[in-house]
């Protein structure tokens, strides 16, 4: 019995020692990699700002944060104000996040001083490969859903054609398209000092062709729509 108790004590001591050493090792690794990762992220953001503003030689003069509660969730918009090489105000690159089909969709979009879209890049997304993931190219200059050069105002926002607008939706990915355009519209609103709302998002519920309201306008969710077999769009995954 004493031998058994001794073995249990030794086992506990070994397990505690392993846990302490492992914890210390993980902490050391995190500390060693924290700074390089931070620098890499900063470099990626700096290159992203240059890309969406369309200018190589620029200076970021301010990084303003605006927090907004949209549809019960808090989002942070970061406005990177930019000057050109001569110190003249160019506009701003704005980080904007919305809920896409597969999770958060984070966009960096550049606007000039008048609110014209200069460029964009996706910073983060979890959209379906081959479908919603096409958003990184679909809305670029010369592409089918081209939004570059569009002038946004309080009364002139980006709306997908399936909702009565003039922006072509990504093929079989209306939800991602709505989420992307929502991110751009909200970025502009934050930049222009307007109210940031939750309109035109991926979670908007309207009546689908199958008669269900828990679907998007032209697509049925096969999980939540028990009548999805009757929906002409039931093969769409997004």
Number of C-alpha atoms within 10 A of each C-alpha: 6 7 8 9 10 11 12 12 12 12 12 12 12 12 12 12 12 12 12 12 12 12 12 12 12 12 11 12 11 12 11 11 10 11 11 11 12 11 11 11 12 12 12 12 15 13 13 21 29 19 19 21 23 14 14 12 10 19 20 19 13 13 14 12 14 12 12 16 12 13 12 8 9 9 15 14 22 22 25 21 22 26 18 15 13 9 11 11 17 21 24 28 32 29 27 26 26 25 22 25 23 14 12 15 21 22 24 27 26 33 28 18 14 12 19 18 23 24 24 27 20 19 16 13 22 15 21 15 8 11 16 27 17 17 21 15 17 20 24 18 14 11 12 14 20 15 24 19 15 15 16 19 16 11 6 10 17 22 19 20 13 14 14 8 11 13 20 19 24 22 14 18 22 26 27 28 30 29 25 30 24 27 29 28 25 25 27 28 19 24 24 16 10 13 11 19 16 18 15 20 21 21 18 16 13 14 15 21 19 21 15 20 16 18 23 20 20 20 24 31 21 16 10 12 19 13 15 22 13 13 19 14 18 19 14 15 16 22
